[in-house]
């Protein structure tokens, strides 16, 4: 078996190969430094992805407050403070933006908690919930 035959087997994890494929790969990799290096790179990639899948990134404390303050500043720049106070449409837009952001954060938190739920829990209709809120926040 040459490199060309073994190469498609290199990305697979051992448990994904048939016993014959696993043996063919192991024998070839033992004698071919190029395929050994490639197999090692795939293995590192798989481990990195597995580690990333287990990560749960919490937003830094104060993220919501800073985001709301940034929205506030942007609104002041684009409308001016007097318009902001008098134009109810601006106030409604601002309330909508803040509400969408809060809703997005709530959904994200809920999804994170769902993911921790035991197996067999109902899948979350993720996009249906998150997309309108994200679109409105822009
Ligand atoms: Zn090879």
Backbone and ligand atoms as CSV (ligand in chain L), in Angstrom:
chain,resi,resn,atom,element,x,y,z
A,1,UNK,N,N,0.842,-1.201,0.000
A,1,UNK,CA,C,0.000,0.000,0.000
A,1,UNK,C,C,0.878,1.252,0.000
A,2,UNK,N,N,0.581,2.179,-0.903
A,2,UNK,CA,C,1.370,3.399,-0.971
A,2,UNK,C,C,0.689,4.547,-0.253
A,3,UNK,N,N,1.354,5.686,-0.233
A,3,UNK,CA,C,0.816,6.887,0.419
A,3,UNK,C,C,-0.571,7.225,-0.144
A,4,UNK,N,N,-0.702,7.076,-1.470
A,4,UNK,CA,C,-1.947,7.441,-2.124
A,4,UNK,C,C,-3.131,6.632,-1.575
A,5,UNK,N,N,-2.889,5.352,-1.266
A,5,UNK,CA,C,-3.972,4.500,-0.755
A,5,UNK,C,C,-4.277,4.793,0.711
A,6,UNK,N,N,-3.254,5.181,1.444
A,6,UNK,CA,C,-3.413,5.340,2.894
A,6,UNK,C,C,-3.939,6.734,3.247
A,7,UNK,N,N,-3.628,7.701,2.379
A,7,UNK,CA,C,-3.963,9.097,2.692
A,7,UNK,C,C,-5.433,9.301,3.100
A,8,UNK,N,N,-6.413,8.702,2.400
A,8,UNK,CA,C,-7.815,8.908,2.829
A,8,UNK,C,C,-8.107,8.383,4.228
A,9,UNK,N,N,-7.264,7.463,4.730
A,9,UNK,CA,C,-7.509,6.909,6.063
A,9,UNK,C,C,-6.899,7.783,7.161
A,10,UNK,N,N,-6.036,8.707,6.799
A,10,UNK,CA,C,-5.279,9.452,7.819
A,10,UNK,C,C,-6.153,10.316,8.724
A,11,UNK,N,N,-7.187,11.024,8.203
A,11,UNK,CA,C,-7.960,11.890,9.103
A,11,UNK,C,C,-8.839,11.127,10.087
A,12,UNK,N,N,-9.155,9.870,9.794
A,12,UNK,CA,C,-10.121,9.134,10.614
A,12,UNK,C,C,-9.551,8.805,11.986
A,13,UNK,N,N,-10.446,8.761,12.987
A,13,UNK,CA,C,-10.039,8.238,14.286
A,13,UNK,C,C,-10.039,6.720,14.212
A,14,UNK,N,N,-9.274,6.072,15.075
A,14,UNK,CA,C,-9.110,4.614,15.000
A,14,UNK,C,C,-10.467,3.920,15.048
A,15,UNK,N,N,-11.364,4.435,15.919
A,15,UNK,CA,C,-12.658,3.755,16.091
A,15,UNK,C,C,-13.556,3.908,14.859
A,16,UNK,N,N,-13.179,4.808,13.927
A,16,UNK,CA,C,-13.972,4.985,12.723
A,16,UNK,C,C,-13.502,4.069,11.594
A,17,UNK,N,N,-12.387,3.405,11.776
A,17,UNK,CA,C,-11.836,2.538,10.738
A,17,UNK,C,C,-12.211,1.087,11.007
A,18,UNK,N,N,-12.263,0.306,9.925
A,18,UNK,CA,C,-12.398,-1.136,10.109
A,18,UNK,C,C,-11.067,-1.664,10.638
A,19,UNK,N,N,-11.075,-2.842,11.256
A,19,UNK,CA,C,-9.805,-3.387,11.770
A,19,UNK,C,C,-8.735,-3.481,10.672
A,20,UNK,N,N,-9.149,-3.851,9.457
A,20,UNK,CA,C,-8.188,-3.948,8.353
A,20,UNK,C,C,-7.614,-2.577,8.013
A,21,UNK,N,N,-8.501,-1.576,7.894
A,21,UNK,CA,C,-8.034,-0.218,7.578
A,21,UNK,C,C,-7.082,0.308,8.649
A,22,UNK,N,N,-7.437,0.042,9.909
A,22,UNK,CA,C,-6.596,0.516,11.006
A,22,UNK,C,C,-5.210,-0.125,10.925
A,23,UNK,N,N,-5.169,-1.425,10.577
A,23,UNK,CA,C,-3.884,-2.124,10.508
A,23,UNK,C,C,-3.059,-1.594,9.328
A,24,UNK,N,N,-3.727,-1.423,8.168
A,24,UNK,CA,C,-3.037,-0.904,6.983
A,24,UNK,C,C,-2.432,0.461,7.290
A,25,UNK,N,N,-3.225,1.322,7.938
A,25,UNK,CA,C,-2.742,2.669,8.252
A,25,UNK,C,C,-1.561,2.607,9.216
A,26,UNK,N,N,-1.719,1.804,10.276
A,26,UNK,CA,C,-0.660,1.728,11.288
A,26,UNK,C,C,0.639,1.222,10.663
A,27,UNK,N,N,0.537,0.212,9.807
A,27,UNK,CA,C,1.753,-0.336,9.197
A,27,UNK,C,C,2.408,0.686,8.282
A,28,UNK,N,N,1.585,1.403,7.513
A,28,UNK,CA,C,2.168,2.386,6.584
A,28,UNK,C,C,2.796,3.552,7.355
A,29,UNK,N,N,2.064,4.060,8.347
A,29,UNK,CA,C,2.543,5.227,9.102
A,29,UNK,C,C,3.850,4.886,9.829
A,30,UNK,N,N,3.988,3.618,10.246
A,30,UNK,CA,C,5.212,3.212,10.953
A,30,UNK,C,C,6.436,3.342,10.049
A,31,UNK,N,N,6.229,3.203,8.717
A,31,UNK,CA,C,7.379,3.241,7.829
A,31,UNK,C,C,7.449,4.469,6.942
A,32,UNK,N,N,6.526,5.417,7.104
A,32,UNK,CA,C,6.486,6.585,6.219
A,32,UNK,C,C,6.393,7.845,7.068
A,33,UNK,N,N,7.462,8.608,7.114
A,33,UNK,CA,C,7.496,9.773,8.016
A,33,UNK,C,C,6.514,10.851,7.551
A,34,UNK,N,N,6.309,10.966,6.240
A,34,UNK,CA,C,5.410,12.003,5.748
A,34,UNK,C,C,3.969,11.739,6.197
A,35,UNK,N,N,3.514,10.500,5.998
A,35,UNK,CA,C,2.150,10.159,6.433
A,35,UNK,C,C,2.048,10.158,7.953
A,36,UNK,N,N,3.120,9.805,8.640
A,36,UNK,CA,C,3.112,9.848,10.108
A,36,UNK,C,C,2.902,11.275,10.578
A,37,UNK,N,N,3.602,12.216,9.937
A,37,UNK,CA,C,3.457,13.626,10.318
A,37,UNK,C,C,2.031,14.101,10.043
A,38,UNK,N,N,1.481,13.668,8.911
A,38,UNK,CA,C,0.126,14.093,8.565
A,38,UNK,C,C,-0.888,13.508,9.556
A,39,UNK,N,N,-0.706,12.235,9.899
A,39,UNK,CA,C,-1.611,11.592,10.866
A,39,UNK,C,C,-1.530,12.292,12.215
A,40,UNK,N,N,-0.311,12.678,12.611
A,40,UNK,CA,C,-0.140,13.369,13.895
A,40,UNK,C,C,-0.836,14.727,13.864
A,41,UNK,N,N,-0.740,15.416,12.717
A,41,UNK,CA,C,-1.400,16.724,12.600
A,41,UNK,C,C,-2.905,16.566,12.710
A,42,UNK,N,N,-3.462,15.558,12.055
A,42,UNK,CA,C,-4.902,15.313,12.155
A,42,UNK,C,C,-5.288,15.001,13.596
A,43,UNK,N,N,-4.463,14.232,14.261
A,43,UNK,CA,C,-4.771,13.852,15.633
A,43,UNK,C,C,-4.783,15.079,16.541
A,44,UNK,N,N,-3.797,15.989,16.330
A,44,UNK,CA,C,-3.780,17.228,17.135
A,44,UNK,C,C,-5.021,18.061,16.861
A,45,UNK,N,N,-5.422,18.110,15.583
A,45,UNK,CA,C,-6.606,18.882,15.204
A,45,UNK,C,C,-7.853,18.327,15.890
A,46,UNK,N,N,-7.982,17.000,15.880
A,46,UNK,CA,C,-9.146,16.368,16.509
A,46,UNK,C,C,-9.181,16.682,17.993
A,47,UNK,N,N,-8.005,16.633,18.638
A,47,UNK,CA,C,-7.962,16.937,20.071
A,47,UNK,C,C,-8.321,18.399,20.335
A,48,UNK,N,N,-7.812,19.280,19.482
A,48,UNK,CA,C,-8.108,20.706,19.664
A,48,UNK,C,C,-9.597,20.958,19.503
A,49,UNK,N,N,-10.205,20.330,18.494
A,49,UNK,CA,C,-11.643,20.517,18.275
A,49,UNK,C,C,-12.438,19.966,19.450
A,50,UNK,N,N,-12.020,18.818,19.967
A,50,UNK,CA,C,-12.724,18.230,21.113
A,50,UNK,C,C,-12.637,19.164,22.310
A,51,UNK,N,N,-11.461,19.766,22.503
A,51,UNK,CA,C,-11.296,20.692,23.631
A,51,UNK,C,C,-12.178,21.915,23.443
A,52,UNK,N,N,-12.242,22.425,22.208
A,52,UNK,CA,C,-13.062,23.608,21.944
A,52,UNK,C,C,-14.535,23.305,22.142
A,53,UNK,N,N,-14.959,22.095,21.775
A,53,UNK,CA,C,-16.367,21.732,21.928
A,53,UNK,C,C,-16.770,21.758,23.395
A,54,UNK,N,N,-15.816,21.514,24.286
A,54,UNK,CA,C,-16.121,21.494,25.710
A,54,UNK,C,C,-16.045,22.860,26.358
A,55,UNK,N,N,-15.590,23.860,25.606
A,55,UNK,CA,C,-15.444,25.195,26.193
A,55,UNK,C,C,-16.801,25.857,26.348
A,56,UNK,N,N,-16.967,26.562,27.439
A,56,UNK,CA,C,-18.177,27.353,27.636
A,56,UNK,C,C,-17.712,28.762,27.948
A,57,UNK,N,N,-17.826,29.636,26.959
A,57,UNK,CA,C,-17.345,30.997,27.151
A,57,UNK,C,C,-18.437,31.831,27.808
A,58,UNK,N,N,-18.163,32.298,29.011
A,58,UNK,CA,C,-19.076,33.222,29.689
A,58,UNK,C,C,-18.702,34.639,29.272
A,59,UNK,N,N,-19.683,35.508,29.000
A,59,UNK,CA,C,-19.327,36.904,28.735
A,59,UNK,C,C,-18.697,37.515,29.980
A,60,UNK,N,N,-17.752,38.405,29.763
A,60,UNK,CA,C,-17.081,39.073,30.872
A,60,UNK,C,C,-18.106,39.888,31.650
A,61,UNK,N,N,-17.922,39.982,32.959
A,61,UNK,CA,C,-18.850,40.750,33.788
A,61,UNK,C,C,-18.937,42.174,33.271
A,62,UNK,N,N,-20.168,42.695,33.141
A,62,UNK,CA,C,-20.340,44.072,32.674
A,62,UNK,C,C,-20.513,44.179,31.168
A,63,UNK,N,N,-20.543,43.054,30.459
A,63,UNK,CA,C,-20.675,43.087,28.999
A,63,UNK,C,C,-21.995,43.740,28.584
A,64,UNK,N,N,-23.064,43.351,29.261
A,64,UNK,CA,C,-24.379,43.910,28.910
A,64,UNK,C,C,-24.407,45.415,29.134
A,65,UNK,N,N,-23.869,45.847,30.286
A,65,UNK,CA,C,-23.870,47.286,30.603
A,65,UNK,C,C,-23.063,48.053,29.555
A,66,UNK,N,N,-21.901,47.526,29.168
A,66,UNK,CA,C,-21.068,48.228,28.178
A,66,UNK,C,C,-21.760,48.273,26.825
A,67,UNK,N,N,-22.428,47.170,26.457
A,67,UNK,CA,C,-23.115,47.142,25.165
A,67,UNK,C,C,-24.249,48.162,25.144
A,68,UNK,N,N,-24.974,48.243,26.256
A,68,UNK,CA,C,-26.072,49.211,26.329
A,68,UNK,C,C,-25.535,50.638,26.292
A,69,UNK,N,N,-24.414,50.891,26.972
A,69,UNK,CA,C,-23.809,52.222,26.968
A,69,UNK,C,C,-23.347,52.576,25.561
A,70,UNK,N,N,-22.796,51.610,24.840
A,70,UNK,CA,C,-22.330,51.857,23.477
A,70,UNK,C,C,-23.518,52.175,22.576
A,71,UNK,N,N,-24.620,51.454,22.757
A,71,UNK,CA,C,-25.827,51.749,21.987
A,71,UNK,C,C,-26.299,53.165,22.266
A,72,UNK,N,N,-26.252,53.533,23.534
A,72,UNK,CA,C,-26.657,54.872,23.953
A,72,UNK,C,C,-25.823,55.936,23.263
A,73,UNK,N,N,-24.493,55.755,23.283
A,73,UNK,CA,C,-23.589,56.741,22.675
A,73,UNK,C,C,-23.873,56.862,21.185
A,74,UNK,N,N,-24.036,55.707,20.533
A,74,UNK,CA,C,-24.260,55.738,19.083
A,74,UNK,C,C,-25.556,56.481,18.766
A,75,UNK,N,N,-26.570,56.250,19.587
A,75,UNK,CA,C,-27.863,56.893,19.378
A,75,UNK,C,C,-27.733,58.402,19.537
A,76,UNK,N,N,-26.965,58.831,20.553
A,76,UNK,CA,C,-26.759,60.262,20.790
A,76,UNK,C,C,-26.064,60.892,19.602
A,77,UNK,N,N,-25.064,60.191,19.046
A,77,UNK,CA,C,-24.312,60.744,17.921
A,77,UNK,C,C,-25.200,60.883,16.697
A,78,UNK,N,N,-26.067,59.900,16.451
A,78,UNK,CA,C,-26.819,59.905,15.202
A,78,UNK,C,C,-28.057,60.791,15.285
A,79,UNK,N,N,-28.589,61.048,16.464
A,79,UNK,CA,C,-29.844,61.791,16.551
A,79,UNK,C,C,-29.700,63.114,17.293
A,80,UNK,N,N,-28.713,63.217,18.151
A,80,UNK,CA,C,-28.633,64.410,18.993
A,80,UNK,C,C,-29.552,64.248,20.181
A,81,UNK,N,N,-29.170,64.802,21.340
A,81,UNK,CA,C,-29.922,64.563,22.573
A,81,UNK,C,C,-31.329,65.133,22.542
A,82,UNK,N,N,-31.533,66.294,21.862
A,82,UNK,CA,C,-32.868,66.891,21.890
A,82,UNK,C,C,-33.880,66.025,21.127
A,83,UNK,N,N,-33.452,65.535,19.969
A,83,UNK,CA,C,-34.333,64.665,19.191
A,83,UNK,C,C,-34.662,63.410,19.993
A,84,UNK,N,N,-33.629,62.890,20.672
A,84,UNK,CA,C,-33.814,61.675,21.446
A,84,UNK,C,C,-34.927,61.844,22.481
A,85,UNK,N,N,-34.940,63.012,23.149
A,85,UNK,CA,C,-35.911,63.225,24.208
A,85,UNK,C,C,-37.321,63.414,23.659
A,86,UNK,N,N,-37.428,64.006,22.444
A,86,UNK,CA,C,-38.742,64.410,21.988
A,86,UNK,C,C,-39.363,63.435,20.993
A,87,UNK,N,N,-38.531,62.698,20.260
A,87,UNK,CA,C,-39.070,61.837,19.204
A,87,UNK,C,C,-39.385,60.446,19.762
A,88,UNK,N,N,-40.672,60.115,19.868
A,88,UNK,CA,C,-41.018,58.807,20.447
A,88,UNK,C,C,-40.524,57.637,19.596
A,89,UNK,N,N,-40.362,57.861,18.274
A,89,UNK,CA,C,-39.877,56.754,17.436
A,89,UNK,C,C,-38.470,56.364,17.832
A,90,UNK,N,N,-37.632,57.370,18.167
A,90,UNK,CA,C,-36.250,57.090,18.572
A,90,UNK,C,C,-36.254,56.319,19.877
A,91,UNK,N,N,-37.098,56.760,20.804
A,91,UNK,CA,C,-37.165,56.070,22.092
A,91,UNK,C,C,-37.605,54.622,21.907
A,92,UNK,N,N,-38.584,54.422,21.021
A,92,UNK,CA,C,-39.045,53.047,20.780
A,92,UNK,C,C,-37.955,52.210,20.141
A,93,UNK,N,N,-37.226,52.819,19.188
A,93,UNK,CA,C,-36.136,52.094,18.554
A,93,UNK,C,C,-35.091,51.694,19.586
A,94,UNK,N,N,-34.775,52.642,20.462
A,94,UNK,CA,C,-33.763,52.367,21.484
A,94,UNK,C,C,-34.222,51.244,22.398
A,95,UNK,N,N,-35.481,51.325,22.833
A,95,UNK,CA,C,-36.001,50.282,23.711
A,95,UNK,C,C,-35.985,48.940,22.988
A,96,UNK,N,N,-36.319,48.956,21.703
A,96,UNK,CA,C,-36.314,47.713,20.928
A,96,UNK,C,C,-34.924,47.123,20.823
A,97,UNK,N,N,-33.932,47.968,20.560
A,97,UNK,CA,C,-32.557,47.490,20.446
A,97,UNK,C,C,-32.088,46.870,21.746
A,98,UNK,N,N,-32.332,47.590,22.843
A,98,UNK,CA,C,-31.899,47.074,24.138
A,98,UNK,C,C,-32.627,45.778,24.449
A,99,UNK,N,N,-33.930,45.750,24.145
A,99,UNK,CA,C,-34.704,44.535,24.405
A,99,UNK,C,C,-34.199,43.365,23.587
A,100,UNK,N,N,-33.843,43.624,22.315
A,100,UNK,CA,C,-33.339,42.554,21.461
A,100,UNK,C,C,-32.033,42.020,22.011
A,101,UNK,N,N,-31.178,42.924,22.482
A,101,UNK,CA,C,-29.890,42.497,23.038
A,101,UNK,C,C,-30.104,41.643,24.271
A,102,UNK,N,N,-30.983,42.109,25.149
A,102,UNK,CA,C,-31.259,41.341,26.364
A,102,UNK,C,C,-31.832,39.981,25.986
A,103,UNK,N,N,-32.757,39.977,25.014
A,103,UNK,CA,C,-33.358,38.707,24.594
A,103,UNK,C,C,-32.294,37.772,24.042
A,104,UNK,N,N,-31.365,38.323,23.258
A,104,UNK,CA,C,-30.297,37.496,22.696
A,104,UNK,C,C,-29.460,36.880,23.795
A,105,UNK,N,N,-29.108,37.693,24.793
A,105,UNK,CA,C,-28.297,37.178,25.891
A,105,UNK,C,C,-29.070,36.121,26.671
A,106,UNK,N,N,-30.372,36.355,26.868
A,106,UNK,CA,C,-31.190,35.376,27.594
A,106,UNK,C,C,-31.246,34.066,26.836
A,107,UNK,N,N,-31.422,34.161,25.501
A,107,UNK,CA,C,-31.493,32.943,24.687
A,107,UNK,C,C,-30.174,32.206,24.761
A,108,UNK,N,N,-29.060,32.974,24.661
A,108,UNK,CA,C,-27.745,32.340,24.717
A,108,UNK,C,C,-27.571,31.606,26.040
A,109,UNK,N,N,-28.002,32.257,27.117
A,109,UNK,CA,C,-27.879,31.630,28.428
A,109,UNK,C,C,-28.749,30.368,28.516
A,110,UNK,N,N,-29.970,30.472,27.999
A,110,UNK,CA,C,-30.878,29.327,28.040
A,110,UNK,C,C,-30.310,28.164,27.232
A,111,UNK,N,N,-29.732,28.484,26.057
A,111,UNK,CA,C,-29.159,27.428,25.224
A,111,UNK,C,C,-28.020,26.748,25.957
A,112,UNK,N,N,-27.209,27.540,26.642
A,112,UNK,CA,C,-26.080,26.975,27.376
A,112,UNK,C,C,-26.586,26.035,28.467
A,113,UNK,N,N,-27.666,26.455,29.130
A,113,UNK,CA,C,-28.188,25.596,30.193
A,113,UNK,C,C,-28.809,24.333,29.613
A,114,UNK,N,N,-29.478,24.466,28.456
A,114,UNK,CA,C,-30.035,23.288,27.798
A,114,UNK,C,C,-28.949,22.286,27.458
A,115,UNK,N,N,-27.793,22.828,26.967
A,115,UNK,CA,C,-26.723,21.929,26.551
A,115,UNK,C,C,-26.211,21.117,27.720
A,116,UNK,N,N,-26.314,21.693,28.931
A,116,UNK,CA,C,-25.850,20.960,30.100
A,116,UNK,C,C,-26.880,19.912,30.543
A,117,UNK,N,N,-28.121,20.033,30.025
A,117,UNK,CA,C,-29.176,19.112,30.433
A,117,UNK,C,C,-28.820,17.685,30.025
A,118,UNK,N,N,-29.356,16.692,30.753
A,118,UNK,CA,C,-29.017,15.298,30.428
A,118,UNK,C,C,-29.458,14.918,29.020
A,119,UNK,N,N,-28.859,13.872,28.497
A,119,UNK,CA,C,-29.190,13.395,27.159
A,119,UNK,C,C,-30.669,13.041,27.084
A,120,UNK,N,N,-31.230,13.192,25.875
A,120,UNK,CA,C,-32.635,12.880,25.707
A,120,UNK,C,C,-33.514,14.104,25.853
A,121,UNK,N,N,-32.914,15.220,26.299
A,121,UNK,CA,C,-33.687,16.460,26.383
A,121,UNK,C,C,-34.072,16.899,24.978
A,122,UNK,N,N,-35.199,17.603,24.872
A,122,UNK,CA,C,-35.655,18.036,23.557
A,122,UNK,C,C,-34.677,19.015,22.940
A,123,UNK,N,N,-34.408,18.886,21.625
A,123,UNK,CA,C,-33.505,19.836,20.980
A,123,UNK,C,C,-34.108,21.237,20.963
A,124,UNK,N,N,-33.251,22.240,21.012
A,124,UNK,CA,C,-33.694,23.637,21.087
A,124,UNK,C,C,-33.910,24.181,19.674
A,125,UNK,N,N,-35.022,24.843,19.390
A,125,UNK,CA,C,-35.194,25.499,18.080
A,125,UNK,C,C,-34.350,26.750,18.012
A,126,UNK,N,N,-33.051,26.553,17.898
A,126,UNK,CA,C,-32.035,27.566,18.102
A,126,UNK,C,C,-32.213,28.775,17.186
A,127,UNK,N,N,-32.267,28.553,15.864
A,127,UNK,CA,C,-32.261,29.668,14.926
A,127,UNK,C,C,-33.559,30.458,14.998
A,128,UNK,N,N,-34.655,29.734,15.171
A,128,UNK,CA,C,-35.945,30.401,15.202
A,128,UNK,C,C,-35.995,31.421,16.332
A,129,UNK,N,N,-35.332,31.117,17.447
A,129,UNK,CA,C,-35.330,32.035,18.574
A,129,UNK,C,C,-34.307,33.139,18.392
A,130,UNK,N,N,-33.092,32.757,17.961
A,130,UNK,CA,C,-31.976,33.701,18.029
A,130,UNK,C,C,-31.988,34.681,16.856
A,131,UNK,N,N,-32.437,34.263,15.683
A,131,UNK,CA,C,-32.235,35.081,14.488
A,131,UNK,C,C,-32.991,36.403,14.497
A,132,UNK,N,N,-34.275,36.434,14.819
A,132,UNK,CA,C,-34.965,37.740,14.780
A,132,UNK,C,C,-34.351,38.730,15.754
A,133,UNK,N,N,-33.967,38.254,16.918
A,133,UNK,CA,C,-33.374,39.144,17.913
A,133,UNK,C,C,-32.064,39.720,17.390
A,134,UNK,N,N,-31.233,38.869,16.762
A,134,UNK,CA,C,-29.957,39.336,16.254
A,134,UNK,C,C,-30.174,40.325,15.120
A,135,UNK,N,N,-31.139,40.050,14.260
A,135,UNK,CA,C,-31.397,40.921,13.142
A,135,UNK,C,C,-31.868,42.288,13.630
A,136,UNK,N,N,-32.703,42.299,14.654
A,136,UNK,CA,C,-33.205,43.557,15.173
A,136,UNK,C,C,-32.120,44.341,15.892
A,137,UNK,N,N,-31.162,43.605,16.480
A,137,UNK,CA,C,-30.108,44.297,17.228
A,137,UNK,C,C,-29.197,45.094,16.297
A,138,UNK,N,N,-29.158,44.716,15.032
A,138,UNK,CA,C,-28.315,45.443,14.075
A,138,UNK,C,C,-29.002,46.665,13.602
L,1,ZN,ZN,ZN,3.061,7.534,3.189
